C-alpha cells in the first residue's frame, strides 16, 4: 500500500501538458492558459529560464516583429496563475498511457500534449573542445567568453547565425567558410549578397551594449549541459553581448566560398602534414594555433576555435523511442494542418516539427523564431478546438511566408517565394539596387508577384504583401513596377 501511495503521489494529472520553454512552447502554454482559465497547464522545460515574446508589433497582415525576453518561470506563473512550470527534462514518453516521465521522477498524465522541445546545433564534429555550436543562451555566453582572447575564429555555415556572427565579431580575424557560391544562400540571391559584402569590410556604427531584452541570472542545474534542450536564440540575440576580442580593428573577415571542412587538426597533426598549404602566411609552417581547419578547397587555417553554424537537428529524443511517430526527412515530427502528430492527442510546434500538410503555394517552413511563435499559438488553438469538439481552419499566417529580421544592420523583409523556391526556370526577376541604401528584388510568375526580398528601409513590405496575396496581374507594368520615381504604395493601395 505504501509503495502504491508513493507511486500515486509522484503522478500529476492535467488536461494540457506542454514540453519546451522556448518561443513555441511558452506561446502554446500562454494561449491555453488564456482559453482555459480553470485548467492547469503544465509546462516542462529543461532550461532554467523560459523565453517570452514581448513588444509584439503587427507590421502588416502577415509580418510580425517582436522581442524575446529570457525570464524566470515565476514571471510567467504570476502572469498566468494556471501555468505550472516544471524545471526538468523529459526522460521518457509513453504515448500508450498518455504519460510524460520527467527526469525529476514525476509522471505527468495528459489529455493533450504539445511537444515544443526545439532543435540543437548540427555540429560538424561532436565532442571536439575547439568546435562550438551556437544555438541557445548558454552556448552564446560560452562563445562570448572564448572570444575575448581570440586572435582568429573560423565560422562554418551560411545561415542566420553565421550571418549575424561574422558581422558582429570585432577585434579578431574571421575566416568564414561557406559551402555555397555566395553568402546567405538561405536568404539571399548572389546580387543581395554582393550588396551586403562591403559592410563586412567597413567599420560598424557605434552602438550601445544596452540590451532591449531583460536579463536574468540563475543557478544552472548540474545536468543542464547534458540535456541538449536549450531554447533557441530569439531575434537580436547578440544585443547586449560584447562580441569584441582584444585587437583594435573592427571587421576583418575573409570569405572562403564553395568549400566545407575536410578535417580538424591539432598542432602536432598539422606539423606532420608534408606540405602545409594555406593562403595565410601567418599559418603556413607554424604551429602556434590551438587548432587548424583544413578545407575541401585545399586551404588550411589556424585559429583559436571554430564556430559550427551549419543548421539544426530537431530534438525528437526521447520522444520517438518506443512511440509510433512519423518522422520527416529532416528529422522532425510530421504534423498535419492542425499541428497533430501521427500519435493521438500529441501535437508538435516549432523547430521540433515538420509541416507535412500540402502548403500554400506561397508558404514554406523555415525554422525561424517567427514560425515558432505562430506554430505554438496555432497548436494551442487546435488543441482547444479538439477538446471542445469544434472545427478550425488553417490559420492565415500559413498562407504567405513572411519574415522580418536584420542582417549587417539592414532591415531585411522576406515574402513568399523570395528566392524562387520550387519555381525552376518558370519565373522572372525585377531588381532595384541603390548602393549602400537599398536592395529590392521581386519574383514574378506569369505576370504576378510571388515573392520579394527587401533590404533597407524600403517601406514596400505592406504593398508587396498585398500584391502577392491578391495575385494581381502586373504584366502591364513591367520594369516600371520598381521605378523609384513612381510612388507604388499610393498607386496600388
Number of C-alpha atoms within 10 A of each C-alpha: 6 7 8 8 9 10 13 12 11 13 16 14 14 16 16 25 29 29 28 33 33 35 33 38 35 28 25 33 31 22 19 25 21 13 12 14 13 10 15 20 26 24 25 26 28 27 27 21 24 27 26 25 19 12 10 11 11 11 13 14 13 18 21 16 17 20 17 23 22 22 19 19 21 15 11 20 14 10 10 18 14 21 26 18 22 19 21 24 23 25 17 18 21 15 21 11 9 16 20 24 19 20 14 13 13 19 22 21 21 23 16 20 26 28 28 33 35 31 26 22 20 17 20 22 15 10 9 11 10 16 20 24 24 27 24 21 19 17 16 17 16 13 18 18 14 14 23 17 15 18 18 22 22 24 25 24 23 24 17 19 20 24 19 17 20 23 22 21 21 25 21 24 22 23 21 22 22 25 18 16 13 20 28 21 18 12 17 19 18 13 13 23 15 14 17 23 16 12 16 17 14 11 12 15 7 6 8 8 12 10 13 12 16 11 11 10 10 9 7 12 12 7 11 16 14 7 13 20 26 27 29 26 23 23 18 17 19 20 16 16 14 16 22 19 22 13 14 10 13 20 21 19 21 15 15 20 16 15 17 19 19 14 13 21 18 15 15 11 12 23 15 9 11 7 10 17 16 17 11 11 10 13 18 17 14 13 17 13 18 14 22 25 21 20 19 14 13 13 17 24 25 30 22 19 24 26 22 23 25 21 21 20 16 23 24 22 14 13 20 17 12 12 14 14 20 17 18 14 9 13 17 24 29 23 24 15 19 23 29 24 26 17 14 15 17 22 27 32 34 33 31 26 32 26 24 19 12 9 14 12 13 19 19 17 15 16 19 16 22 22 22 26 22 20 29 30 23 24 30 31 20 22 24 19 14 15 13 9 9 9 8 14 8 12 14 9 16 19 17 24 23 27 19 19 18 16 18 18 16 17 15 22 23 23 26 28 25 24 22 21 12 9 13 7 8 10 15 15 15 15 17 16 15 10 11 12 12 19 21 20 23 26 24 24 19 12 17 20 28 27 28 28 25 25 26 19 14 14 10 14 23 16 16 23 25 17 19 23 15 11 14 12 14 15 14 9 11 12 12 12 17 18 13 9 7 11 11 16 13 8 8 10 9
